Each structure stands twice: as C-alpha cells, then as structure tokens.
Amino acid sequence: MCVLSRSLDARGSPERMALSGVHKDRGELRIHENLDELGTDLADYIAELSEASVKERGVFAIALSGGSLIGLMGKLCEAPYNKTVDWAKWYIFWADERGVAKTHADSNYKLAKDGLLSKVPIVPSHVHSINDSLSAEEAANDYEFVIRQLVRTRTISVSDISDSPKFDLILLGMGADGHVASLFPNHPVLDANNEWVTFITNSPKPPPERITFTLPVINSASNVAVVVAGEDKAEAVHLAIDDVGPDHPPLPARMVQPTKGKLVWFLDKLAASKLDSSQFSE
C-alpha cells in the first residue's frame, strides 16, 4: 500500500510533494509532480546510499544504464552533492552497453561521461567501462572477468545466497516496451542464469549488438532503482507494478525483484498515470 507523504528538502522544509510508500510486491514507489522534483529526490537517494556504503565498506559500487536516466541524475553535479559526496570512493560500472565505439552517440559510456562523470571528481581508474574494441560476445566475457576480479578484492560485494556480485546500487531506466538494461520482452536472454554478463546480437531496438547484466546479477544488488518518466511509459509502468493477472506475460521490468535488496521506483506523475489508484491511500 502506498501513502501520500510530503517530502522535505535539505533544510527540513516541506517544499516538494510526492506520493511515496511501499507496494506490497513491487518495492517502494516515489511519484513526483515533475522532473525537477524527481531529479532532486534521486540525487538525495543516491547520495545517501553512497554515504552509507562508504561508511560500511569504504567504497560505493554503482552500475548505470543509459537513456534519460543520466539526465535525471544531473543534480549530482550541482551543490551540495558535488562537494559533499565522497566521489573518490565511487566505482562505476554499466548494467548494459551498446555495441558501438565509446565516442558514438549511442554509447551509454559517452552519455554518462558527458552528462555526469566529467563534471565530478571521479577517479578515472575507478570507471570500468565495457571494452568497445571487442565483439559483443568477447566484451561480455571480458567484462564479467573484470567484475570477478573486483569481487575477489571485495570492491564489489558478493551475494550471500549465490555467487553473484552484489552491487551497492544498480540504476535502471525502462523503455516503453518494459525493457530494462538490454533485457527485452520475450527475449531468450531473460533466461540467462549462468552468466553475470551476457550479450545479444538481435536487439529489437538499434543498435542490434548489446552487452548486459543478467537478471540474477540485477536481483542480487543491495539496492535497485528503476527511474521512469513520461506518458509514453505509463502502460509499461502499470504492467510492471500493478497486479494485472496471468493474461499478461511479465515484462522484464516486472522481473526485477531483488532477492534480499531494496527496490525503489522513481516516477513522474505522467509515467504513473495508469497505476491502479486503489493501491494508494492518504
């Protein structure tokens, strides 16, 4: 059940209004009036997780996706976050990447570098991008090897119920078709259970070659946030969150179900416009 609550700004003033609460099956929902409020809440959330992780483990291992997500993270480049976040302790990874050069407009790495990483004091050696000089299959294998090495050194934690890496935070967007990372509806890669990182060569959205975390890795994270904005995503949000019965095969976004971690949905009111209102109470 979700409840109507007033969000507070950094000074404790009730300046933003948001619908927030916990859905019985689909994690915490945070629904914002506009993108500015969503971006501020998202920055607060990431900064708080960063602080807690650095205090507990000495590092913050975060995996990003592409799309509009990076733009919505933009407030992290502004005060106070650009000064208060312990950027030197961040280790950056990608939940998925397109099979293109890092300089290509479709590159998730380029998007993150231009929109975030170049604007904050991240340690360059802590940025673990996917090798764009390899084939999709080779790049997936190489990236899994890199992650395994960092699990051994405990830069990335390991799940206590599987051998999967346990990222401190995985940030995902969602497409209008309900895909997350590069996990698309009805695609065989949704059943990949033995790999941490896999690849596809027939993406229904261009470019066709992609590298992606598998669902077991996403669902092993300590925290997963799905960030969605726009009316064109409303139907997919409804199908991913509401109880829609067995007539609808589960979208990849609905298959994001952290085993022991916490799931949070950051939505604007347009993306949330088709949610079942009976799940909310004031």
Salt bridges, closest charged atoms under 4 A:
ASP9 OD2 - ARG11 NH2 3.00
GLU15 OE2 - ARG11 NH2 3.24
GLU28 OE2 - ARG30 NE 2.84
GLU28 OE1 - LYS262 NZ 3.25
GLU33 OE2 - LYS269 NZ 2.69
ASP36 OD1 - LYS75 NZ 2.71
ASP41 OD1 - ARG30 NH1 3.11
ASP41 OD2 - HIS32 NE2 2.80
ASP44 OD2 - ARG16 NH2 3.42
ASP86 OD2 - LYS89 NZ 3.50
ASP106 OD2 - HIS104 ND1 3.80
ASP114 OD2 - LYS110 NZ 2.86
ASP132 OD1 - LYS102 NZ 3.51
GLU144 OE2 - ARG148 NH2 3.05
ASP160 OD2 - LYS260 NZ 3.24
ASP168 OD2 - ARG57 NH2 2.66
ASP177 OD1 - HIS179 ND1 2.66
GLU235 OE1 - LYS274 NZ 3.57
ASP242 OD2 - HIS238 ND1 2.61
